[in-house]
Amino acid sequence: MRIFKFGGASVKDAEGVRNLVKVLRETGESPMVVVVSAMGKMTNAMEEVVRNYFNNRKEMDASVSFVYDYHQNILSDLFPNTSHHVYKLVQERFDQLKSFLKSNKSENHAFVYDQVVSYGELISTTIVSQYLSEENIDNEWLDVRKCIATNDFYRSAKVDWETTAGRISDMVSGKTITLTQGFLGAEQTHNFTTTLGREGSDYTAAIFAYCLNAESVTIWKDVPGVLNADPRYFENTTLLEHISYREAIELAFYGASVIHPKTLQPLQRKEIPLFVKSFVNPKDHGTCVGKGVTLSPMVSCFILKKDQVLISLSSLDFSFMMEENFSEVFQLLHRHKMKVEMIQNSAISFSVCVDNKYNNLDALINKLKSNFKVEYFKGVTLYTIRHSQPDEIKQLVQHKKVLLKQESSETVQLAVQE
């Protein structure tokens, strides 16, 4: 059993869906699980629907229509016969979405987000499954929400592994291609849809691999594999041909965008290799994450995170920052759903770089000011460099204001203002 995962870029248009068929044929159509994301930038488009639902109802219908038209264009290209059953299936999905937007009474943003955004994956996999059948590739469409059981922490749900493993074992036949959605699950009390966090489709693939004892996972990307830096921000990037599980987990922890932070742990536990390959050149080697040498080739790896917030705290009376202070700060960070990216402390100060994903910064700062002197900087860029060389750091910080630097034997982190 192999697990393939195709991201949004691989199915952004009709040609992308046709290329997915080509990849399956070139790599062998043996029984496998194929996990597919929302098409193109449709997750972003669904997020716009959510924003308009809460903040601009007059524009909500237009944002839904944009998503509808996008998929209709792909449908008309793949299925010229407009009486094809797929049109009815897709229409049913949009009717369900509109019905939710009309009838929902919850004001919980994260709950609404998960119910709405999930339709990106449900629609994309419906289209891909029907096209595979049209191309005489036998497949079974599986609603992943019936498999992956989670808690109700919307937008970043935690998996119930025991329940999930039993369901996947029961629902994946292993006789054909099982086509399912990435990113999604369902909480167990009321069966509402949950999501596993952005880029959670990679994690979905790892969940299936773990539960099915798969021989490998392949993530198909629009890049040749895992690079040592994001080519959007760095020139002369290098393809990493092999990465150990530990090194990949370190890179993912610090925010390497190619691999989801939670993807690697289940694979490592069962030593299932992960391949990251190009859907443009499916026969190229790409990157293998598995046992063995730390990095090949051994080069510096650069990770960049924009729009971070650096918060610096000190006691109001210049007393030492002690364990009880740290405990209070971390409780507040957790309560306000702040993802901590970097920490540094001294005798009388504590600094933390956070991602304000849930827009709770103002409430957090007000709480912190009750007991601490607070200084904070928005729009901070956080660089993390693994296995760096001194001259690389010098070049990186040139013409930038370094707000905070932290260095260990293998990792340097820099919070800077551009």
C-alpha positions in Angstrom: 0.0 0.0 0.0 1.3 3.4 -1.0 0.0 6.8 -0.1 0.0 9.7 -2.6 -0.8 13.3 -1.7 -1.5 15.9 -4.3 -1.6 19.5 -3.2 -3.7 22.4 -4.5 -1.1 23.5 -7.1 -1.2 20.0 -8.7 -4.9 20.3 -9.4 -5.3 24.0 -9.9 -6.9 23.6 -13.3 -8.2 20.9 -15.7 -4.7 20.4 -17.1 -3.5 19.7 -13.5 -6.2 17.0 -13.1 -5.1 15.4 -16.4 -1.5 15.5 -15.2 -2.6 13.7 -12.0 -3.9 10.9 -14.2 -0.5 10.9 -16.0 1.4 10.6 -12.7 -0.8 7.7 -11.6 -0.2 5.9 -14.9 3.6 6.5 -14.9 4.0 5.3 -11.3 1.7 2.4 -11.5 -2.1 2.2 -10.7 -1.7 -0.4 -7.9 -4.0 -0.2 -4.9 -3.2 3.0 -3.0 -4.7 5.9 -1.1 -4.7 9.2 -3.0 -5.2 12.3 -0.8 -6.2 15.5 -2.6 -6.3 19.1 -1.4 -8.6 21.9 -2.5 -7.9 23.1 -6.0 -5.4 25.9 -6.5 -6.0 28.7 -4.1 -9.5 27.6 -3.2 -8.7 27.4 0.5 -7.9 31.1 0.4 -11.1 31.7 -1.5 -13.1 29.8 1.1 -11.4 31.9 3.8 -12.7 35.0 2.0 -16.2 33.5 2.2 -15.8 33.1 6.0 -14.5 36.7 6.3 -17.5 38.1 4.4 -19.8 35.9 6.5 -18.7 37.6 9.6 -17.7 41.1 8.4 -19.3 41.9 5.0 -22.5 39.9 4.3 -23.2 42.0 1.1 -20.1 40.5 -0.5 -20.6 36.9 0.7 -22.7 35.7 -2.2 -20.1 37.1 -4.6 -17.3 35.3 -2.9 -19.3 32.0 -3.0 -20.0 32.7 -6.7 -16.3 33.1 -7.3 -15.6 29.7 -5.9 -18.5 28.2 -7.9 -17.3 29.7 -11.2 -13.8 28.5 -10.6 -14.9 24.9 -10.3 -17.4 25.2 -13.2 -14.6 26.3 -15.5 -12.6 23.2 -14.6 -15.7 21.0 -14.9 -16.6 22.3 -18.4 -13.0 21.6 -19.6 -12.9 18.1 -18.1 -16.5 17.1 -18.8 -17.8 18.7 -22.1 -21.0 16.8 -21.7 -22.9 19.0 -19.2 -25.3 16.1 -18.4 -22.5 14.2 -16.7 -23.4 13.1 -13.2 -20.4 15.1 -11.8 -22.3 18.4 -12.3 -25.1 17.2 -10.0 -22.6 16.0 -7.4 -20.8 19.4 -7.3 -24.1 21.3 -7.3 -25.1 19.3 -4.2 -21.9 20.4 -2.4 -22.6 24.0 -3.1 -26.2 23.7 -2.0 -24.9 22.2 1.3 -22.5 25.1 1.7 -25.2 27.7 1.0 -27.6 26.0 3.4 -25.0 26.1 6.2 -24.3 29.8 5.6 -28.0 30.5 5.7 -29.0 28.4 8.7 -25.9 28.6 11.0 -26.4 30.2 14.4 -22.9 29.8 15.8 -20.7 32.8 16.2 -17.6 30.7 16.9 -15.3 31.8 14.1 -13.1 28.7 14.2 -16.2 26.4 14.0 -17.7 28.3 11.0 -14.2 28.3 9.3 -14.0 24.5 9.4 -17.5 23.9 8.2 -17.0 26.3 5.2 -13.4 25.8 4.2 -13.9 22.0 4.1 -15.9 22.3 1.0 -12.7 23.0 -1.0 -11.5 19.4 -0.4 -15.0 17.8 -0.8 -15.5 19.5 -4.2 -12.0 18.9 -5.5 -12.0 15.2 -4.7 -15.5 14.8 -6.2 -14.2 16.2 -9.5 -11.0 14.2 -9.5 -12.7 10.9 -8.6 -15.2 11.3 -11.4 -12.5 12.2 -13.9 -10.5 9.1 -12.9 -13.5 7.0 -13.6 -13.9 8.8 -16.9 -10.3 7.7 -17.7 -11.1 4.1 -16.8 -9.1 4.3 -13.5 -11.1 2.4 -10.9 -11.4 4.3 -7.7 -13.5 4.6 -4.5 -14.4 8.1 -3.2 -14.1 8.1 0.6 -15.3 10.8 2.9 -12.3 11.3 5.2 -14.5 12.7 8.0 -15.9 9.1 8.5 -12.3 8.0 9.1 -10.3 10.6 11.0 -11.8 11.1 14.5 -10.7 14.3 16.3 -11.5 16.5 19.3 -13.4 19.7 18.8 -10.4 22.1 18.7 -11.5 23.7 15.4 -8.8 24.8 12.9 -6.2 22.6 14.7 -8.0 19.4 15.8 -6.2 16.6 17.6 -6.5 13.1 16.2 -8.0 10.2 18.2 -5.5 7.6 16.9 -7.2 4.5 18.2 -10.6 5.3 16.8 -9.1 6.6 13.5 -7.0 3.5 13.0 -10.0 1.2 13.4 -12.1 3.2 11.0 -9.4 3.4 8.3 -8.7 -0.3 8.5 -12.4 -0.9 8.0 -13.1 1.6 5.2 -10.0 1.3 3.0 -10.5 -1.9 0.9 -7.0 -2.1 -0.4 -8.3 -3.5 -3.7 -8.3 -0.3 -5.7 -7.4 3.4 -5.5 -9.1 5.1 -2.5 -9.5 8.8 -3.2 -10.0 11.0 -0.2 -9.6 14.5 1.2 -6.7 16.0 3.0 -6.9 18.5 5.9 -10.3 17.2 7.3 -11.7 15.2 10.2 -14.8 15.2 12.4 -15.3 15.6 16.1 -17.0 12.7 17.8 -19.8 14.3 19.8 -21.9 15.9 17.1 -19.9 14.8 14.0 -19.1 18.4 13.0 -16.3 18.8 10.5 -12.9 19.8 11.9 -9.6 20.7 10.2 -6.1 19.7 11.1 -4.4 23.0 10.5 -3.2 24.7 7.3 -1.1 22.3 5.1 -2.8 19.5 7.0 -3.2 17.4 3.9 0.4 16.1 4.3 -0.6 15.1 7.8 -3.6 13.3 6.5 -1.4 11.2 4.2 0.8 10.3 7.2 -2.2 9.3 9.2 -3.4 6.9 6.5 0.2 5.6 6.1 0.5 4.9 9.8 -2.8 3.2 10.2 -2.3 1.0 7.0 1.4 0.2 7.6 2.1 1.7 4.2 5.4 1.1 2.4 5.8 4.8 1.6 4.2 8.2 1.3 4.8 10.5 -1.7 3.9 14.2 -1.6 3.6 15.6 -5.1 4.7 19.3 -5.4 5.4 21.9 -8.0 9.0 21.8 -6.8 11.6 19.1 -7.5 11.7 18.1 -3.8 12.7 19.6 -0.5 15.0 22.6 -1.1 17.4 24.1 1.4 15.5 27.4 1.2 12.3 28.9 -0.2 13.1 30.0 -3.8 10.6 32.9 -3.5 13.0 34.6 -1.0 16.4 33.0 -1.6 18.5 32.6 -4.8 20.7 29.5 -5.7 18.7 26.9 -3.7 19.9 23.3 -3.4 17.8 20.1 -3.7 18.2 18.0 -0.5 18.3 14.4 -1.8 18.1 12.8 1.6 17.0 14.0 5.0 16.9 12.0 8.2 13.7 11.9 10.1 15.2 13.9 13.0 16.5 16.7 10.7 13.2 16.9 8.8 11.4 17.2 12.1 13.7 20.0 13.2 13.1 21.8 9.8 9.4 21.3 10.1 9.3 22.5 13.7 11.0 25.7 12.7 8.5 26.2 9.8 9.9 24.6 6.6 6.9 25.0 4.4 7.3 21.8 2.3 6.6 19.4 5.1 3.8 19.9 7.7 5.2 19.9 11.3 2.9 17.0 12.4 3.5 14.8 9.3 6.7 13.2 10.3 6.2 11.8 13.8 3.8 9.0 12.7 6.0 8.1 9.8 9.1 7.9 12.0 7.4 5.7 14.5 6.9 3.0 11.8 10.0 4.0 9.7 7.8 4.7 6.7 9.8 6.7 4.1 8.5 10.0 2.8 9.2 11.1 -0.7 8.7 14.7 -1.9 8.6 14.7 -5.7 7.7 16.9 -8.7 4.4 16.2 -10.4 5.9 17.8 -13.5 8.7 15.2 -13.6 7.3 12.3 -11.7 10.2 9.9 -12.5 12.8 12.2 -11.0 14.3 11.1 -7.7 13.1 14.1 -5.6 13.8 14.0 -1.8 13.6 11.0 0.5 13.0 11.5 4.2 13.9 8.4 6.2 16.6 6.6 8.1 20.3 7.4 7.5 22.6 10.4 6.9 21.4 13.7 8.4 21.5 15.7 5.2 22.7 14.9 1.7 24.2 17.2 0.5 25.3 18.8 3.7 24.4 22.5 3.2 22.9 25.3 5.3 19.1 25.3 5.4 17.2 28.6 5.6 13.6 29.1 6.9 11.8 32.4 6.8 8.6 33.4 8.6 7.1 36.8 8.0 4.6 38.9 10.0 5.6 37.6 13.4 5.3 39.5 16.6 8.2 39.9 19.0 7.1 40.5 22.6 9.6 41.5 25.3 8.6 41.4 29.0 10.3 42.5 32.2 9.0 42.7 35.8 7.5 46.0 36.9 9.9 46.2 39.9 13.0 44.9 38.1 12.9 41.7 40.2 14.1 38.4 38.7 11.9 36.6 36.1 11.3 33.3 37.9 9.4 30.1 37.1 6.1 31.4 38.3 6.4 34.3 35.8 7.2 31.9 33.0 4.2 29.8 33.9 1.9 32.8 33.9 3.2 33.9 30.5 2.8 30.5 28.9 -0.7 30.1 30.2 -1.6 33.4 28.6 0.0 32.4 25.3 -1.9 29.2 25.3 -5.2 30.8 26.2 -4.8 33.3 23.4 -3.7 30.6 20.9 -0.3 32.1 20.2 2.1 29.8 18.4 5.5 30.3 20.0 8.3 30.4 17.4 11.3 31.6 19.5 12.0 32.1 23.2 14.8 33.9 25.1 15.2 34.9 28.7 17.6 36.7 31.0 17.6 37.4 34.7 15.0 40.2 34.4 13.5 39.9 30.9 11.7 37.3 28.8 11.3 37.6 25.0 9.1 35.5 22.8 8.4 35.6 19.0 4.9 34.5 18.2 2.5 34.0 15.3 -0.7 36.0 15.8 -2.7 33.5 13.7 -6.0 34.1 15.6 -5.7 37.9 15.9 -5.6 37.8 19.7 -2.6 40.1 20.1 -4.4 43.1 21.6 -6.2 41.0 24.2 -2.9 39.2 25.1 -1.0 42.5 25.5 -3.6 43.9 27.8 -3.4 40.9 30.0 0.4 40.9 30.1 0.5 44.6 31.0 -1.3 43.8 34.3 1.9 42.2 35.7 4.7 43.1 33.3 6.4 45.9 31.5 5.6 45.1 27.9 7.3 46.1 24.6 6.3 44.5 21.3 7.1 44.8 17.6 4.8 43.8 14.8 5.8 42.8 11.2 8.9 41.0 12.4 10.6 38.5 10.1 12.0 35.4 11.8 14.9 33.6 10.1 16.0 30.1 11.2 19.2 28.8 9.8 20.3 25.2 10.3 24.0 24.2 9.9 24.9 27.8 9.1 28.3 29.4 8.3 29.3 32.8 9.9 29.6 34.5 6.5 26.1 33.5 5.6 24.7 35.1 8.7 26.6 38.3 8.1 25.2 38.5 4.6 21.7 37.7 5.7 21.4 40.5 8.3 23.0 43.1 6.1 20.8 46.3 6.1 18.4 44.7 8.6 17.8 45.6 12.2 18.4 42.6 14.4 15.9 42.6 17.4 16.9 39.3 18.8 19.4 36.6 18.1 19.7 33.1 19.5 22.3 30.5 18.6 22.9 26.9 19.4 25.4 24.3 18.0 23.2 23.6 14.9 20.7 26.4 14.7 20.7 30.2 14.6 17.5 32.2 14.9 17.2 35.9 14.1 14.2 38.2 14.7 14.7 41.2 12.4 13.0 44.2 11.0 13.6 44.6 7.3 
